[in-house]
């Protein structure tokens, strides 16, 4: 990583008190180059000076580094595998008054958390079971969490929603759609920094202990050391027998191959084995 890029990430880390130095070299260089071009500056050194003196620029670059794109039922195959195999298994084991605990990590605006809640609700109706569902949706960006709490989305993010789901779980409002209170009641939005070395799970969850963790398309933007550190925490927070969802470009580290079983040949879903610790 070039020296100006290192200095820029170090500056952001000091400025926000959050770890920006664990992002991958390719991501950091690409985003900084985009910003240099947008501002028509000569290069990274000049941008570094601009960053230090413009009060609004640190937040702008931080937002560019934190990938925020999401949509409902992104990667439909993974959600279909979850629906047909995983959620049936999880929901059918919950007795009346039991709990089903999930974590949508790096949730952006909450589209993924709502998608999980819809799948869970559909499965509970099918199986006629009624566990208490707790979905913890976390992100480091408060403005993203506010979008999730509001539950209001533009039509463009609903591309993976079926017509039946649209009628059952969304209400047209203005130029967009609002998620039903039933779905929002399953989700707790809270700030959590996956790169924070002092915690391994959302503090609001008290102890982790999740039956399902989805962390998709975040690990891929980290350097190898941070990738492993975050994965350690995800594994620790997952219950034995619980399910982990990763993004298409993400893989289980070698040292966890004996502790996580791939459930399907595709879909990037893994089950934590009951015995042994990594």
Residue pairs with C-beta under 8 A, 6 or more apart in sequence:
1 25
1 28
1 29
2 29
2 44
4 32
4 43
4 44
4 45
4 47
4 48
5 25
5 28
5 29
5 32
5 44
6 21
7 48
8 28
8 32
8 44
8 47
8 48
8 51
8 61
9 20
9 21
9 23
9 28
10 21
11 48
11 51
11 52
11 58
12 18
12 20
12 58
12 61
12 62
12 65
13 19
13 20
13 21
15 58
16 58
16 62
18 140
18 193
18 195
18 196
19 193
19 195
19 196
19 197
19 226
20 28
20 62
20 65
22 195
22 222
22 223
22 225
22 226
22 229
23 65
23 221
23 222
23 223
23 226
24 220
24 221
24 222
24 223
25 223
27 65
27 221
28 65
31 61
31 64
31 65
32 44
32 47
32 61
33 44
34 64
35 47
35 60
35 61
35 64
36 43
36 44
36 46
36 47
39 47
39 50
41 47
41 50
50 57
51 57
51 58
51 61
63 141
66 140
66 141
67 217
67 218
67 221
68 108
68 109
68 141
68 144
69 108
70 107
70 108
70 109
70 110
70 111
70 112
70 157
71 111
71 156
71 157
71 158
71 159
71 160
72 111
72 114
72 115
72 153
72 157
72 158
72 159
72 160
72 161
73 79
73 115
73 160
73 161
74 111
74 112
74 115
74 160
74 216
75 216
75 247
75 248
76 160
77 266
77 267
78 245
78 267
78 268
78 269
79 115
79 119
79 160
81 263
81 264
81 266
81 267
81 269
82 119
82 243
82 245
82 269
83 119
83 122
83 123
85 263
85 264
86 212
86 243
86 263
86 269
87 119
87 120
87 123
88 123
88 126
88 127
90 100
90 211
90 212
90 243
91 100
91 120
91 123
91 124
91 127
91 129
91 131
92 127
92 129
94 100
94 129
94 131
95 131
96 129
96 130
96 131
97 131
97 132
98 131
98 132
99 131
99 132
99 133
99 134
100 120
100 131
100 132
100 133
100 134
100 211
100 212
101 134
101 136
101 205
101 209
101 210
101 211
101 212
101 239
102 116
102 120
102 133
102 134
102 135
102 136
102 210
102 211
102 212
102 213
102 214
103 135
103 136
103 138
103 201
103 202
103 205
103 208
103 210
103 212
103 213
103 214
103 215
103 237
104 110
104 112
104 113
104 116
104 135
104 136
104 137
104 138
104 187
104 214
105 138
105 192
105 194
105 213
105 214
105 215
105 218
105 234
106 138
106 139
106 140
106 194
106 215
106 216
106 217
106 218
107 113
107 137
107 138
107 139
107 144
107 145
107 148
107 189
108 139
108 144
109 144
109 147
109 148
109 153
109 157
110 137
110 144
110 145
110 147
110 148
110 149
110 151
110 187
110 189
111 153
111 157
112 137
112 214
112 216
113 135
113 137
113 148
113 187
113 189
114 148
114 151
114 169
114 179
114 183
114 184
114 187
115 160
116 135
116 212
116 214
117 133
117 135
117 183
117 186
117 187
118 165
118 169
118 183
120 133
120 135
120 186
121 133
121 169
121 182
121 183
121 186
124 130
124 131
124 133
133 186
134 186
134 188
134 205
135 186
135 187
135 188
136 187
136 188
136 190
136 202
136 204
136 205
136 210
137 145
137 148
137 187
137 188
137 189
137 190
138 189
138 190
138 191
138 192
138 194
138 202
139 145
139 148
139 191
139 192
140 191
140 192
140 193
140 194
140 195
142 191
145 189
145 190
145 191
148 187
148 189
149 184
149 189
151 178
151 179
151 183
151 184
152 173
152 176
152 177
152 178
152 179
153 176
153 177
153 178
153 179
154 175
154 176
155 175
155 176
155 177
158 166
158 170
158 177
161 169
161 170
166 177
168 180
169 179
169 180
169 182
169 183
170 177
170 178
170 179
170 180
171 177
171 178
171 180
188 204
190 202
190 203
190 204
192 199
192 201
192 202
192 203
193 199
194 215
194 218
194 230
194 233
195 222
195 226
195 229
195 230
197 229
199 233
200 208
200 232
200 233
200 236
200 237
201 207
201 208
201 210
201 233
201 236
201 237
205 237
208 236
208 237
208 238
209 237
209 239
210 237
210 238
210 239
210 242
211 239
211 241
211 242
211 243
212 242
212 243
212 244
212 245
213 234
213 237
213 238
213 242
213 243
213 244
213 245
214 244
214 245
215 230
215 234
215 244
215 245
215 246
216 245
216 246
216 247
216 250
217 247
217 248
217 249
217 250
218 230
218 247
219 227
219 230
219 231
219 246
219 247
219 250
220 247
220 249
220 250
222 230
227 253
228 253
231 252
231 253
231 256
232 278
234 244
235 244
235 256
235 259
235 260
235 272
235 278
238 244
238 272
239 272
240 272
240 273
240 274
240 275
241 271
241 272
241 274
242 271
242 272
243 263
243 269
243 270
243 271
243 272
244 260
244 269
244 270
244 271
244 272
245 268
245 269
246 252
246 268
246 270
247 268
248 268
250 268
252 260
252 262
252 270
255 278
256 278
258 273
258 276
258 278
259 272
259 273
259 276
259 277
259 278
260 270
260 271
260 272
260 273
261 270
261 271
261 273
262 269
262 270
263 269
263 270
263 271
